[in-house]
Amino acid sequence: MSIPLERLIKKASMPDLKLAAGSGGLQNDVTWVHIAETPEAAQFLEGGEITLVTGVGISESKPVRALVETIAARNASGIIINIGPFIENIPPDVLAFCDARALPLFTVPWRTHLEEIMHIFCLCLSREDQRHQELSAALKNAIFFPKEEELYAVPLSRYSFRTEDRYAVCALQIDRIRGDADTRMIALADRMETWLQHRFSKFTVFPHDDKILAVTDEYSDAQVREFSASLCDFTQSQLLAGETFSVGVGKLTKSIRCLCKSYRQANAIIKLQQKGKISKELYYYQDMGVYRLLLGVEDNDILNDYFEQTLGKLVAYDEANGTDLTDVLRCYLKNNGSIKAVSEQLFLHRNTVNYKLTRASEILGIDLSSLDDRLELDLCYKLIDMR
């Protein structure tokens, strides 16, 4: 986990810590703390560190500027310099460099030991990681074990996530993912949460199976839309060559107990996108049209019964005889009953289309001129899309 530098500084609450330059980088993400006294030592930085400097390695041959430039080149998040016997003040050219690079540079007086700063920062980062782990585990339990409140109610309350709040699940799946999928999703979820923290509060992002889940707490409908749009923008910026992604956003819940419903709805929307039944631009539950009716049915037995009574016989006939009556009937419904359109799309003679439709109506025992029968069939085809 990482944390924005400005937020880390506030959490540390150290009045002697003064920002000298580089205020444009206060939203840099901090992953850990590192001490670097020479340009050679700074080469070990991996990026994202807040770097501590006492100046013990500073000399005429290794001035402050050379060390700061090396730290910047290693993509550190910021620098804290101990002002004292080794570095009495920060040279103006170093301050100008940090401002130009948006690299925050802080100073602390010599009486403040860097070991103390390191301890406080490491503690803050560890607590942030612990917070994320506990929240993620509690929300997973709320999704998959909704009846066992003891698994999630108390842990969530520690971080002001209340049982009666309204939640929503945003699910994201990378299609044709490159490299090791687990490693990629974990890293992407971490970066995503850190990026979203700059814009939103009270949410948690974590990987689960082949998806990344983002759970919002106490957002309005408009805020969930804004959040999910930002999530999509960020994901688009992180895609590797050949990768695409699918997103589904479930309905706002009445309480944490309904989080499993929002999760199922988000997953179902992703399936519809991946099957090409809806546009990938259409990912919010409230915009699903008639699919909302099916997404809202919790009892799968009801849906299975509806399918069997409506299209089950025709599907079984096609499977047994190697025919395509189900597809022809769907094309007919999709084209508002136009035989000509079905003939052109499926490259079939009009007489063949008429024969297949007549045979389908006989097997199902329906009248294709009946609006009610056609509506039931259309609804059942949408149900097939969700399977």
PyMOL commands that set and color helices and strands:
alter all, ss='L'
color gray80, all
select helices_A, chain A and resi 5-12+23-25+39-42+64-73+92-101+114-144+149-151+153-157+181-197+221-238+256-274+285-287+291-295+300-321+325-334+339-346+350-364+371-386
alter helices_A, ss='H'
color red, helices_A
select strands_A, chain A and resi 3-4+18-21+29-30+32-35+49-53+78-83+105-109+167-175+203-208+211-217+244-249
alter strands_A, ss='S'
color yellow, strands_A
deselect
rebuild
show_as cartoon
